[in-house]
Amino acid sequence: LRQKLHFGGYKGGPIAIGSARFSQGDGAVGLAPYPGGSIPMAQAACEGPPVELMMAAATYLKETQQGDPSKITVFTPADMIAEDAGVTVVNQLLGLATKMGFNYLNNTQDIKRLTADGIEFADGRSVAAELKIVFPNWKAHPFMRGLPISDSEGFVITDLLMRNPKYPTVFAAGDAAAVTMPKLGAIGHQECDIVGRQIAKDVGMMSAEQADQPLKPIVYCLGDMGGGKAFYIRSNTWFGGDTAVLKMGHVPYMLKMQYRTLFMQLKGKVPGWGLDLAEMAVEHHLPS
């Protein structure tokens, strides 16, 4: 993509960005991380990246004098894009996208065909696009399918303490776990903390009171918008919670870049206080 954008491959035509249909398994059905809530069935695995890319692409078009957001169509198989961020946050994002001039297609169901000229969707619609950026169906590894620990799509079944109900010495976290929805790194970090506490309890290094804190997933998302700005999302309403925060500006961008640096320097072992620091910086103290 970088080669195409920066070395003459892209001719300035329309751009389409979005997700193919996600085949979610049945391994999290019945779990309630918040009172009255659930792990919902999703049409897309994670749509922070399409939102991030559409914003960054608009900045690229402006900076290279090749157009504006009206050249970009963002699409989703779901009723609304980034549904896991919750209705409150998504409505704010869509309001901004509409003002900026983006084109938006929802309920596309899936991608039927990619052609040189554009994308044909399963619902019968199509969109013209010189540049097509498509996020594929998230799939479990083939060897996981059909195992007694796996659900209908090969994702590992767990409870909210990340243990398999039939085989309690089997843990899963991150994208491999059925309960991980959306397939989001921040939720994987939350789950790994739980697994660590459970193992500590099993070997007598932590009390059950300390260890048995079940998963209460929160969508954390930092998206680069280009131009030295980023968006910050902290939301749990999709799961039945009551938090929905969207912020945009230079501080979220600073955090995005510092997170990237920290992740690489620590080889993925990001300290737990990072999320608390991000919340404090963006929501309570530093101006954007």
Phi and psi restraints in degrees (value plus and minus 20) as a CYANA .aco file:
   2 ARG   PHI     -79.5   -39.5
   2 ARG   PSI     -62.0   -22.0
   3 GLN   PHI     -80.9   -40.9
   3 GLN   PSI     -63.6   -23.6
   4 LYS   PHI     -86.6   -46.6
   4 LYS   PSI     -59.3   -19.3
   5 LEU   PHI     -95.4   -55.4
   5 LEU   PSI     -56.5   -16.5
   6 HIS   PHI    -123.3   -83.3
   6 HIS   PSI     -30.8     9.2
   7 PHE   PHI    -145.9  -105.9
   7 PHE   PSI       9.9    49.9
   8 GLY   PHI      75.2   115.2
   8 GLY   PSI     -20.5    19.5
   9 GLY   PHI     -94.1   -54.1
   9 GLY   PSI     -55.8   -15.8
  10 TYR   PHI    -103.5   -63.5
  10 TYR   PSI     108.3   148.3
  11 LYS   PHI    -120.4   -80.4
  11 LYS   PSI     -15.3    24.7
  12 GLY   PHI      74.4   114.4
  12 GLY   PSI      -5.8    34.2
  13 GLY   PHI    -102.4   -62.4
  13 GLY   PSI    -195.6  -155.6
  14 PRO   PHI     -84.1   -44.1
  14 PRO   PSI     131.5   171.5
  15 ILE   PHI    -141.8  -101.8
  15 ILE   PSI     116.2   156.2
  16 ALA   PHI    -142.5  -102.5
  16 ALA   PSI     112.1   152.1
  17 ILE   PHI    -153.9  -113.9
  17 ILE   PSI     109.1   149.1
  18 GLY   PHI     155.5   195.5
  18 GLY   PSI    -187.8  -147.8
  19 SER   PHI    -136.4   -96.4
  19 SER   PSI     124.6   164.6
  20 ALA   PHI     -99.2   -59.2
  20 ALA   PSI     147.2   187.2
  21 ARG   PHI     -87.9   -47.9
  21 ARG   PSI     114.7   154.7
  22 PHE   PHI    -113.7   -73.7
  22 PHE   PSI     112.3   152.3
  23 SER   PHI    -116.5   -76.5
  23 SER   PSI      70.8   110.8
  24 GLN   PHI    -103.0   -63.0
  24 GLN   PSI     118.6   158.6
  25 GLY   PHI    -100.6   -60.6
  25 GLY   PSI    -196.0  -156.0
  26 ASP   PHI    -122.6   -82.6
  26 ASP   PSI      -4.3    35.7
  27 GLY   PHI     -94.7   -54.7
  27 GLY   PSI     -31.4     8.6
  28 ALA   PHI    -133.2   -93.2
  28 ALA   PSI     -12.6    27.4
  29 VAL   PHI     -82.2   -42.2
  29 VAL   PSI     111.1   151.1
  30 GLY   PHI      74.7   114.7
  30 GLY   PSI     -31.9     8.1
  31 LEU   PHI     -98.7   -58.7
  31 LEU   PSI     120.0   160.0
  32 ALA   PHI    -148.7  -108.7
  32 ALA   PSI      72.0   112.0
  33 PRO   PHI     -90.0   -50.0
  33 PRO   PSI     -44.1    -4.1
  34 TYR   PHI    -148.4  -108.4
  34 TYR   PSI     133.0   173.0
  35 PRO   PHI     -73.7   -33.7
  35 PRO   PSI     103.1   143.1
  36 GLY   PHI      57.0    97.0
  36 GLY   PSI     -18.1    21.9
  37 GLY   PHI    -117.2   -77.2
  37 GLY   PSI    -187.2  -147.2
  38 SER   PHI    -183.7  -143.7
  38 SER   PSI     154.6   194.6
  39 ILE   PHI    -118.8   -78.8
  39 ILE   PSI      79.4   119.4
  40 PRO   PHI     -86.6   -46.6
  40 PRO   PSI     140.3   180.3
  41 MET   PHI    -102.2   -62.2
  41 MET   PSI     108.8   148.8
  42 ALA   PHI    -132.1   -92.1
  42 ALA   PSI     133.0   173.0
  43 GLN   PHI    -112.1   -72.1
  43 GLN   PSI     -39.7     0.3
  44 ALA   PHI    -153.5  -113.5
  44 ALA   PSI     126.7   166.7
  45 ALA   PHI     -89.0   -49.0
  45 ALA   PSI     -62.4   -22.4
  46 CYS   PHI    -187.2  -147.2
  46 CYS   PSI     106.3   146.3
  47 GLU   PHI    -138.5   -98.5
  47 GLU   PSI      -1.8    38.2
  48 GLY   PHI     -82.7   -42.7
  48 GLY   PSI     -64.7   -24.7
  49 PRO   PHI     -78.9   -38.9
  49 PRO   PSI     -63.8   -23.8
  50 PRO   PHI     -81.3   -41.3
  50 PRO   PSI     -59.1   -19.1
  51 VAL   PHI     -85.5   -45.5
  51 VAL   PSI     -63.4   -23.4
  52 GLU   PHI     -80.1   -40.1
  52 GLU   PSI     -65.2   -25.2
  53 LEU   PHI     -87.2   -47.2
  53 LEU   PSI     -57.5   -17.5
  54 MET   PHI     -87.0   -47.0
  54 MET   PSI     -58.6   -18.6
  55 MET   PHI     -86.5   -46.5
  55 MET   PSI     -64.5   -24.5
  56 ALA   PHI     -86.0   -46.0
  56 ALA   PSI     -57.5   -17.5
  57 ALA   PHI     -84.3   -44.3
  57 ALA   PSI     -57.8   -17.8
  58 ALA   PHI     -83.1   -43.1
  58 ALA   PSI     -61.1   -21.1
  59 THR   PHI     -84.0   -44.0
  59 THR   PSI     -61.0   -21.0
  60 TYR   PHI     -80.7   -40.7
  60 TYR   PSI     -65.6   -25.6
  61 LEU   PHI     -80.8   -40.8
  61 LEU   PSI     -61.7   -21.7
  62 LYS   PHI     -86.3   -46.3
  62 LYS   PSI     -66.8   -26.8
  63 GLU   PHI     -87.9   -47.9
  63 GLU   PSI     -48.8    -8.8
  64 THR   PHI    -117.2   -77.2
  64 THR   PSI     -14.8    25.2
  65 GLN   PHI      36.5    76.5
  65 GLN   PSI      22.3    62.3
  66 GLN   PHI    -131.6   -91.6
  66 GLN   PSI     -14.8    25.2
  67 GLY   PHI     123.2   163.2
  67 GLY   PSI    -182.6  -142.6
  68 ASP   PHI    -159.0  -119.0
  68 ASP   PSI    -196.1  -156.1
  69 PRO   PHI     -79.5   -39.5
  69 PRO   PSI     -37.7     2.3
  70 SER   PHI     -85.5   -45.5
  70 SER   PSI     -34.4     5.6
  71 LYS   PHI    -101.5   -61.5
  71 LYS   PSI     -29.3    10.7
  72 ILE   PHI    -129.4   -89.4
  72 ILE   PSI     110.2   150.2
  73 THR   PHI    -133.1   -93.1
  73 THR   PSI     105.0   145.0
  74 VAL   PHI    -126.7   -86.7
  74 VAL   PSI     116.6   156.6
  75 PHE   PHI    -154.0  -114.0
  75 PHE   PSI     136.5   176.5
  76 THR   PHI    -166.9  -126.9
  76 THR   PSI     125.1   165.1
  77 PRO   PHI     -94.7   -54.7
  77 PRO   PSI     -33.0     7.0
  78 ALA   PHI    -110.1   -70.1
  78 ALA   PSI     156.0   196.0
  79 ASP   PHI     -86.1   -46.1
  79 ASP   PSI     -53.1   -13.1
  80 MET   PHI    -166.4  -126.4
  80 MET   PSI     128.2   168.2
  81 ILE   PHI     -90.2   -50.2
  81 ILE   PSI     128.5   168.5
  82 ALA   PHI      34.1    74.1
  82 ALA   PSI      22.4    62.4
  83 GLU   PHI     -78.3   -38.3
  83 GLU   PSI     -47.6    -7.6
  84 ASP   PHI     -88.0   -48.0
  84 ASP   PSI     -36.6     3.4
  85 ALA   PHI     -96.5   -56.5
  85 ALA   PSI     -32.2     7.8
  86 GLY   PHI      72.2   112.2
  86 GLY   PSI     134.1   174.1
  87 VAL   PHI     -80.0   -40.0
  87 VAL   PSI     -62.0   -22.0
  88 THR   PHI     -79.4   -39.4
  88 THR   PSI     -68.9   -28.9
  89 VAL   PHI     -88.0   -48.0
  89 VAL   PSI     -63.6   -23.6
  90 VAL   PHI     -83.6   -43.6
  90 VAL   PSI     -60.7   -20.7
  91 ASN   PHI     -81.0   -41.0
  91 ASN   PSI     -57.1   -17.1
  92 GLN   PHI     -86.1   -46.1
  92 GLN   PSI     -64.0   -24.0
  93 LEU   PHI     -82.3   -42.3
  93 LEU   PSI     -64.3   -24.3
  94 LEU   PHI     -87.5   -47.5
  94 LEU   PSI     -55.6   -15.6
  95 GLY   PHI     -81.5   -41.5
  95 GLY   PSI     -63.4   -23.4
  96 LEU   PHI     -85.3   -45.3
  96 LEU   PSI     -64.6   -24.6
  97 ALA   PHI     -81.8   -41.8
  97 ALA   PSI     -58.4   -18.4
  98 THR   PHI     -84.7   -44.7
  98 THR   PSI     -64.6   -24.6
  99 LYS   PHI     -82.1   -42.1
  99 LYS   PSI     -55.1   -15.1
 100 MET   PHI     -95.5   -55.5
 100 MET   PSI     -41.7    -1.7
 101 GLY   PHI      86.0   126.0
 101 GLY   PSI     -11.0    29.0
 102 PHE   PHI     -84.2   -44.2
 102 PHE   PSI     130.1   170.1
 103 ASN   PHI    -114.3   -74.3
 103 ASN   PSI     124.4   164.4
 104 TYR   PHI    -157.3  -117.3
 104 TYR   PSI     107.0   147.0
 105 LEU   PHI    -142.5  -102.5
 105 LEU   PSI     101.8   141.8
 106 ASN   PHI    -133.9   -93.9
 106 ASN   PSI     152.0   192.0
 107 ASN   PHI      34.3    74.3
 107 ASN   PSI      18.3    58.3
 108 THR   PHI     -93.8   -53.8
 108 THR   PSI     -33.9     6.1
 109 GLN   PHI      55.1    95.1
 109 GLN   PSI     -73.1   -33.1
 110 ASP   PHI    -196.0  -156.0
 110 ASP   PSI     156.2   196.2
 111 ILE   PHI    -115.1   -75.1
 111 ILE   PSI     104.7   144.7
 112 LYS   PHI    -108.2   -68.2
 112 LYS   PSI     -63.9   -23.9
 113 ARG   PHI    -178.0  -138.0
 113 ARG   PSI     119.5   159.5
 114 LEU   PHI    -123.6   -83.6
 114 LEU   PSI     113.0   153.0
 115 THR   PHI    -148.0  -108.0
 115 THR   PSI     153.0   193.0
 116 ALA   PHI     -82.5   -42.5
 116 ALA   PSI     -46.1    -6.1
 117 ASP   PHI    -117.4   -77.4
 117 ASP   PSI     -33.3     6.7
 118 GLY   PHI     146.8   186.8
 118 GLY   PSI    -174.3  -134.3
 119 ILE   PHI    -148.2  -108.2
 119 ILE   PSI     113.9   153.9
 120 GLU   PHI    -125.4   -85.4
 120 GLU   PSI     111.0   151.0
 121 PHE   PHI    -121.4   -81.4
 121 PHE   PSI     140.5   180.5
 122 ALA   PHI     -87.1   -47.1
 122 ALA   PSI     -42.6    -2.6
 123 ASP   PHI    -104.1   -64.1
 123 ASP   PSI     -18.0    22.0
 124 GLY   PHI      81.6   121.6
 124 GLY   PSI     -36.4     3.6
 125 ARG   PHI    -100.6   -60.6
 125 ARG   PSI     148.3   188.3
 126 SER   PHI    -168.6  -128.6
 126 SER   PSI     143.8   183.8
 127 VAL   PHI    -161.0  -121.0
 127 VAL   PSI     117.3   157.3
 128 ALA   PHI     -98.3   -58.3
 128 ALA   PSI     117.0   157.0
 129 ALA   PHI    -179.9  -139.9
 129 ALA   PSI     104.3   144.3
 130 GLU   PHI     -93.3   -53.3
 130 GLU   PSI     -64.1   -24.1
 131 LEU   PHI    -129.1   -89.1
 131 LEU   PSI     103.2   143.2
 132 LYS   PHI    -141.4  -101.4
 132 LYS   PSI      99.4   139.4
 133 ILE   PHI    -136.1   -96.1
 133 ILE   PSI      90.0   130.0
 134 VAL   PHI    -140.7  -100.7
 134 VAL   PSI     108.9   148.9
 135 PHE   PHI    -113.2   -73.2
 135 PHE   PSI      99.8   139.8
 136 PRO   PHI     -98.7   -58.7
 136 PRO   PSI     152.7   192.7
 137 ASN   PHI     -79.2   -39.2
 137 ASN   PSI     109.2   149.2
 138 TRP   PHI     -97.8   -57.8
 138 TRP   PSI     103.0   143.0
 139 LYS   PHI    -141.9  -101.9
 139 LYS   PSI     125.8   165.8
 140 ALA   PHI     -90.9   -50.9
 140 ALA   PSI     138.7   178.7
 141 HIS   PHI     -81.0   -41.0
 141 HIS   PSI     119.0   159.0
 142 PRO   PHI     -73.8   -33.8
 142 PRO   PSI     -56.4   -16.4
 143 PHE   PHI     -89.0   -49.0
 143 PHE   PSI     -34.3     5.7
 144 MET   PHI    -103.2   -63.2
 144 MET   PSI     -35.9     4.1
 145 ARG   PHI     -92.3   -52.3
 145 ARG   PSI     117.7   157.7
 146 GLY   PHI      63.7   103.7
 146 GLY   PSI     -20.5    19.5
 147 LEU   PHI     -98.3   -58.3
 147 LEU   PSI     133.2   173.2
 148 PRO   PHI     -86.8   -46.8
 148 PRO   PSI     -33.4     6.6
 149 ILE   PHI    -114.4   -74.4
 149 ILE   PSI     -24.5    15.5
 150 SER   PHI    -127.2   -87.2
 150 SER   PSI     137.6   177.6
 151 ASP   PHI    -111.1   -71.1
 151 ASP   PSI    -185.2  -145.2
 152 SER   PHI     -85.6   -45.6
 152 SER   PSI     -37.6     2.4
 153 GLU   PHI    -134.2   -94.2
 153 GLU   PSI     -15.3    24.7
 154 GLY   PHI      74.6   114.6
 154 GLY   PSI     -13.6    26.4
 155 PHE   PHI    -107.5   -67.5
 155 PHE   PSI     125.7   165.7
 156 VAL   PHI     -95.4   -55.4
 156 VAL   PSI     108.7   148.7
 157 ILE   PHI     -97.9   -57.9
 157 ILE   PSI     110.2   150.2
 158 THR   PHI    -159.9  -119.9
 158 THR   PSI     146.6   186.6
 159 ASP   PHI    -109.4   -69.4
 159 ASP   PSI    -186.7  -146.7
 160 LEU   PHI    -102.0   -62.0
 160 LEU   PSI     -20.0    20.0
 161 LEU   PHI    -122.5   -82.5
 161 LEU   PSI      -7.6    32.4
 162 MET   PHI      49.7    89.7
 162 MET   PSI      -0.7    39.3
 163 ARG   PHI    -120.8   -80.8
 163 ARG   PSI     124.3   164.3
 164 ASN   PHI     -91.9   -51.9
 164 ASN   PSI     109.8   149.8
 165 PRO   PHI     -81.0   -41.0
 165 PRO   PSI     -56.1   -16.1
 166 LYS   PHI    -104.3   -64.3
 166 LYS   PSI     -50.5   -10.5
 167 TYR   PHI    -147.7  -107.7
 167 TYR   PSI      62.9   102.9
 168 PRO   PHI     -87.0   -47.0
 168 PRO   PSI     -29.2    10.8
 169 THR   PHI    -109.6   -69.6
 169 THR   PSI     -19.0    21.0
 170 VAL   PHI    -119.0   -79.0
 170 VAL   PSI     102.8   142.8
 171 PHE   PHI    -133.9   -93.9
 171 PHE   PSI     136.4   176.4
 172 ALA   PHI    -165.2  -125.2
 172 ALA   PSI     125.3   165.3
 173 ALA   PHI    -168.5  -128.5
 173 ALA   PSI     139.5   179.5
 174 GLY   PHI      55.8    95.8
 174 GLY   PSI    -177.3  -137.3
 175 ASP   PHI     -79.4   -39.4
 175 ASP   PSI     -46.8    -6.8
 176 ALA   PHI     -89.3   -49.3
 176 ALA   PSI     -41.6    -1.6
 177 ALA   PHI    -107.1   -67.1
 177 ALA   PSI     117.2   157.2
 178 ALA   PHI     -83.6   -43.6
 178 ALA   PSI     -52.2   -12.2
 179 VAL   PHI     -93.5   -53.5
 179 VAL   PSI     -35.1     4.9
 180 THR   PHI     -96.8   -56.8
 180 THR   PSI      77.7   117.7
 181 MET   PHI    -161.7  -121.7
 181 MET   PSI     105.5   145.5
 182 PRO   PHI     -89.7   -49.7
 182 PRO   PSI     153.2   193.2
 183 LYS   PHI     -97.7   -57.7
 183 LYS   PSI      64.8   104.8
 184 LEU   PHI    -149.6  -109.6
 184 LEU   PSI     113.3   153.3
 185 GLY   PHI     -78.4   -38.4
 185 GLY   PSI     -58.6   -18.6
 186 ALA   PHI     -82.6   -42.6
 186 ALA   PSI     -57.2   -17.2
 187 ILE   PHI     -90.4   -50.4
 187 ILE   PSI     -57.3   -17.3
 188 GLY   PHI     -78.3   -38.3
 188 GLY   PSI     -60.1   -20.1
 189 HIS   PHI     -83.0   -43.0
 189 HIS   PSI     -63.4   -23.4
 190 GLN   PHI     -79.5   -39.5
 190 GLN   PSI     -61.5   -21.5
 191 GLU   PHI     -89.5   -49.5
 191 GLU   PSI     -58.5   -18.5
 192 CYS   PHI     -84.3   -44.3
 192 CYS   PSI     -55.0   -15.0
 193 ASP   PHI     -81.1   -41.1
 193 ASP   PSI     -61.2   -21.2
 194 ILE   PHI     -84.7   -44.7
 194 ILE   PSI     -65.6   -25.6
 195 VAL   PHI     -79.0   -39.0
 195 VAL   PSI     -63.7   -23.7
 196 GLY   PHI     -79.8   -39.8
 196 GLY   PSI     -62.6   -22.6
 197 ARG   PHI     -87.1   -47.1
 197 ARG   PSI     -58.0   -18.0
 198 GLN   PHI     -85.1   -45.1
 198 GLN   PSI     -62.3   -22.3
 199 ILE   PHI     -85.6   -45.6
 199 ILE   PSI     -60.6   -20.6
 200 ALA   PHI     -80.2   -40.2
 200 ALA   PSI     -59.5   -19.5
 201 LYS   PHI     -84.2   -44.2
 201 LYS   PSI     -63.7   -23.7
 202 ASP   PHI     -82.0   -42.0
 202 ASP   PSI     -51.7   -11.7
 203 VAL   PHI    -118.4   -78.4
 203 VAL   PSI      -8.9    31.1
 204 GLY   PHI      60.8   100.8
 204 GLY   PSI      -1.0    39.0
 205 MET   PHI    -122.4   -82.4
 205 MET   PSI     -21.7    18.3
 206 MET   PHI    -171.4  -131.4
 206 MET   PSI     123.4   163.4
 207 SER   PHI     -94.7   -54.7
 207 SER   PSI     137.2   177.2
 208 ALA   PHI     -81.8   -41.8
 208 ALA   PSI     -55.8   -15.8
 209 GLU   PHI     -80.9   -40.9
 209 GLU   PSI     -59.8   -19.8
 210 GLN   PHI     -95.7   -55.7
 210 GLN   PSI     -57.3   -17.3
 211 ALA   PHI    -103.5   -63.5
 211 ALA   PSI     -55.1   -15.1
 212 ASP   PHI    -105.5   -65.5
 212 ASP   PSI      40.6    80.6
 213 GLN   PHI    -126.3   -86.3
 213 GLN   PSI      82.5   122.5
 214 PRO   PHI     -88.9   -48.9
 214 PRO   PSI     143.1   183.1
 215 LEU   PHI     -82.1   -42.1
 215 LEU   PSI     106.6   146.6
 216 LYS   PHI    -143.7  -103.7
 216 LYS   PSI      64.4   104.4
 217 PRO   PHI     -81.9   -41.9
 217 PRO   PSI     119.5   159.5
 218 ILE   PHI    -148.9  -108.9
 218 ILE   PSI     110.8   150.8
 219 VAL   PHI    -101.2   -61.2
 219 VAL   PSI      91.8   131.8
 220 TYR   PHI    -127.8   -87.8
 220 TYR   PSI     109.6   149.6
 221 CYS   PHI    -165.4  -125.4
 221 CYS   PSI     106.3   146.3
 222 LEU   PHI    -136.1   -96.1
 222 LEU   PSI      96.6   136.6
 223 GLY   PHI    -138.9   -98.9
 223 GLY   PSI     105.4   145.4
 224 ASP   PHI     -90.5   -50.5
 224 ASP   PSI     101.8   141.8
 225 MET   PHI    -117.5   -77.5
 225 MET   PSI     -24.2    15.8
 226 GLY   PHI      62.4   102.4
 226 GLY   PSI     144.5   184.5
 227 GLY   PHI      46.4    86.4
 227 GLY   PSI       3.5    43.5
 228 GLY   PHI      54.9    94.9
 228 GLY   PSI      -2.1    37.9
 229 LYS   PHI    -144.3  -104.3
 229 LYS   PSI     137.9   177.9
 230 ALA   PHI    -167.7  -127.7
 230 ALA   PSI     143.9   183.9
 231 PHE   PHI    -127.7   -87.7
 231 PHE   PSI     131.8   171.8
 232 TYR   PHI    -146.9  -106.9
 232 TYR   PSI     106.8   146.8
 233 ILE   PHI    -144.3  -104.3
 233 ILE   PSI     112.6   152.6
 234 ARG   PHI    -155.3  -115.3
 234 ARG   PSI      91.0   131.0
 235 SER   PHI    -171.5  -131.5
 235 SER   PSI     123.2   163.2
 236 ASN   PHI    -153.6  -113.6
 236 ASN   PSI      -8.7    31.3
 237 THR   PHI     -85.7   -45.7
 237 THR   PSI     -48.1    -8.1
 238 TRP   PHI     -80.3   -40.3
 238 TRP   PSI     -50.3   -10.3
 239 PHE   PHI    -114.3   -74.3
 239 PHE   PSI     -23.7    16.3
 240 GLY   PHI      90.6   130.6
 240 GLY   PSI     -15.3    24.7
 241 GLY   PHI    -103.5   -63.5
 241 GLY   PSI    -190.3  -150.3
 242 ASP   PHI    -147.6  -107.6
 242 ASP   PSI      -2.0    38.0
 243 THR   PHI    -131.3   -91.3
 243 THR   PSI     109.6   149.6
 244 ALA   PHI    -168.8  -128.8
 244 ALA   PSI      83.0   123.0
 245 VAL   PHI    -145.1  -105.1
 245 VAL   PSI     110.0   150.0
 246 LEU   PHI    -150.0  -110.0
 246 LEU   PSI     104.8   144.8
 247 LYS   PHI    -151.1  -111.1
 247 LYS   PSI     129.9   169.9
 248 MET   PHI    -155.9  -115.9
 248 MET   PSI     128.5   168.5
 249 GLY   PHI     130.0   170.0
 249 GLY   PSI    -183.0  -143.0
 250 HIS   PHI     -99.4   -59.4
 250 HIS   PSI     -52.2   -12.2
 251 VAL   PHI     -84.1   -44.1
 251 VAL   PSI     -66.7   -26.7
 252 PRO   PHI     -77.6   -37.6
 252 PRO   PSI     -55.4   -15.4
 253 TYR   PHI     -85.6   -45.6
 253 TYR   PSI     -62.6   -22.6
 254 MET   PHI     -78.7   -38.7
 254 MET   PSI     -63.6   -23.6
 255 LEU   PHI     -85.5   -45.5
 255 LEU   PSI     -58.9   -18.9
 256 LYS   PHI     -79.3   -39.3
 256 LYS   PSI     -67.3   -27.3
 257 MET   PHI     -88.1   -48.1
 257 MET   PSI     -59.7   -19.7
 258 GLN   PHI     -89.2   -49.2
 258 GLN   PSI     -55.1   -15.1
 259 TYR   PHI     -82.9   -42.9
 259 TYR   PSI     -63.3   -23.3
 260 ARG   PHI     -79.1   -39.1
 260 ARG   PSI     -66.0   -26.0
 261 THR   PHI     -82.4   -42.4
 261 THR   PSI     -65.6   -25.6
 262 LEU   PHI     -83.2   -43.2
 262 LEU   PSI     -62.0   -22.0
 263 PHE   PHI     -80.0   -40.0
 263 PHE   PSI     -65.0   -25.0
 264 MET   PHI     -90.8   -50.8
 264 MET   PSI     -62.3   -22.3
 265 GLN   PHI     -86.0   -46.0
 265 GLN   PSI     -55.8   -15.8
 266 LEU   PHI    -117.4   -77.4
 266 LEU   PSI      -9.7    30.3
 267 LYS   PHI      34.3    74.3
 267 LYS   PSI      24.0    64.0
 268 GLY   PHI      67.7   107.7
 268 GLY   PSI     -28.6    11.4
 269 LYS   PHI    -109.9   -69.9
 269 LYS   PSI      51.8    91.8
 270 VAL   PHI     -96.7   -56.7
 270 VAL   PSI     110.1   150.1
 271 PRO   PHI     -85.3   -45.3
 271 PRO   PSI     127.5   167.5
 272 GLY   PHI     -83.7   -43.7
 272 GLY   PSI     -45.2    -5.2
 273 TRP   PHI     -91.6   -51.6
 273 TRP   PSI     -29.2    10.8
 274 GLY   PHI     -80.9   -40.9
 274 GLY   PSI     -60.5   -20.5
 275 LEU   PHI     -88.4   -48.4
 275 LEU   PSI     -58.5   -18.5
 276 ASP   PHI     -84.4   -44.4
 276 ASP   PSI     -59.7   -19.7
 277 LEU   PHI     -84.1   -44.1
 277 LEU   PSI     -62.0   -22.0
 278 ALA   PHI     -81.9   -41.9
 278 ALA   PSI     -64.2   -24.2
 279 GLU   PHI     -81.6   -41.6
 279 GLU   PSI     -64.7   -24.7
 280 MET   PHI     -82.9   -42.9
 280 MET   PSI     -65.0   -25.0
 281 ALA   PHI     -87.3   -47.3
 281 ALA   PSI     -64.4   -24.4
 282 VAL   PHI    -102.8   -62.8
 282 VAL   PSI     -61.1   -21.1
 283 GLU   PHI    -113.8   -73.8
 283 GLU   PSI     -41.8    -1.8
 284 HIS   PHI    -145.5  -105.5
 284 HIS   PSI     -46.0    -6.0
 285 HIS   PHI    -146.7  -106.7
 285 HIS   PSI     -76.4   -36.4
 286 LEU   PHI    -107.1   -67.1
 286 LEU   PSI     113.1   153.1
 287 PRO   PHI     -89.9   -49.9
 287 PRO   PSI     127.3   167.3
